[in-house]
Amino acid sequence: MDPSARLRAGAGALEACLKKDPHYLAALADLAMVRYRAMDYQGAWDLTRRGLAIDTYDPASNYYYGLASVRLAAASTRSTGLKSLLRRRRSGPRR
């Protein structure tokens, strides 16, 4: 089985799990990871926001939220706090 088929099968199982319990944090984080790897950055971002609403300190949700945010900020012109932070870090410290 090729890797993309395995990701699709995993996504189907995770979506079925979330139909039973839409607040199952591990399934939300894992599905966000699958969506991120499938380059569906908006879908990954949406799922991590749902996960972070349940537990703000969940490591997997925070990790994929950051990754998806960086990808969306690079592809979008909408303003986010992360985008301005990245600009400041590239330009160096303020004096």
C-alpha positions as CSV (number, residue, x, y, z in Angstrom):
1,M,0.0,0.0,0.0
2,D,1.5,3.3,-1.0
3,P,1.9,6.1,1.6
4,S,-0.9,8.3,0.3
5,A,-3.4,5.5,0.4
6,R,-2.4,4.8,4.0
7,L,-2.9,8.4,4.9
8,R,-6.4,8.4,3.2
9,A,-7.3,5.2,5.1
10,G,-6.1,6.7,8.4
11,A,-8.0,9.9,7.7
12,G,-11.2,7.9,7.2
13,A,-10.7,6.1,10.4
14,L,-10.1,9.3,12.3
15,E,-13.1,11.0,10.8
16,A,-15.3,8.0,11.8
17,C,-13.8,8.3,15.4
18,L,-14.7,12.1,15.5
19,K,-18.3,11.3,14.4
20,K,-18.6,9.3,17.5
21,D,-16.9,11.8,19.8
22,P,-16.2,15.2,18.2
23,H,-14.1,16.3,21.2
24,Y,-11.6,13.4,21.2
25,L,-8.4,15.4,21.3
26,A,-6.0,12.7,20.1
27,A,-8.1,12.1,17.0
28,L,-8.3,15.8,16.3
29,A,-4.5,16.2,16.5
30,D,-3.8,13.1,14.4
31,L,-6.3,14.2,11.7
32,A,-4.6,17.6,11.7
33,M,-1.3,15.9,11.1
34,V,-2.8,13.9,8.2
35,R,-4.3,17.0,6.7
36,Y,-1.0,18.9,7.1
37,R,1.0,16.1,5.4
38,A,-1.6,16.2,2.6
39,M,-0.9,19.9,2.2
40,D,-4.4,20.9,3.4
41,Y,-3.0,23.6,5.7
42,Q,-6.4,25.3,6.3
43,G,-8.0,22.0,7.3
44,A,-5.1,21.3,9.6
45,W,-5.3,24.7,11.1
46,D,-9.1,24.4,11.7
47,L,-8.7,21.0,13.4
48,T,-5.9,22.3,15.7
49,R,-8.0,25.3,16.7
50,R,-10.8,22.9,17.7
51,G,-8.2,20.9,19.7
52,L,-6.7,23.9,21.4
53,A,-10.2,25.0,22.4
54,I,-10.4,21.7,24.4
55,D,-6.8,21.8,25.8
56,T,-4.7,24.9,25.3
57,Y,-1.5,23.0,26.3
58,D,-1.9,20.0,24.1
59,P,1.6,19.5,22.5
60,A,0.5,17.9,19.2
61,S,-2.3,20.5,18.6
62,N,0.2,23.4,19.3
63,Y,2.8,21.9,17.1
64,Y,0.6,21.4,14.0
65,Y,-1.1,24.8,14.7
66,G,2.3,26.4,14.4
67,L,3.2,24.5,11.3
68,A,-0.1,25.2,9.6
69,S,0.0,28.9,10.6
70,V,3.4,29.4,9.1
71,R,2.3,27.8,5.8
72,L,-0.9,29.8,5.7
73,A,1.0,33.1,6.5
74,A,3.4,32.4,3.7
75,A,0.5,31.7,1.3
76,S,-1.8,34.4,2.5
77,T,-1.8,38.2,2.8
78,R,-4.1,38.3,5.8
79,S,-2.5,39.7,9.0
80,T,-1.8,37.4,11.9
81,G,0.2,37.9,15.1
82,L,2.5,35.1,14.0
83,K,3.3,36.9,10.7
84,S,4.4,40.1,12.5
85,L,6.4,38.0,14.9
86,L,8.2,36.3,12.1
87,R,9.0,39.6,10.5
88,R,10.5,40.9,13.7
89,R,12.6,37.8,14.2
90,R,14.1,38.0,10.7
91,S,15.0,41.6,11.1
92,G,16.8,41.1,14.4
93,P,16.3,42.5,17.8
94,R,15.1,46.0,18.4
95,R,17.5,48.5,20.0
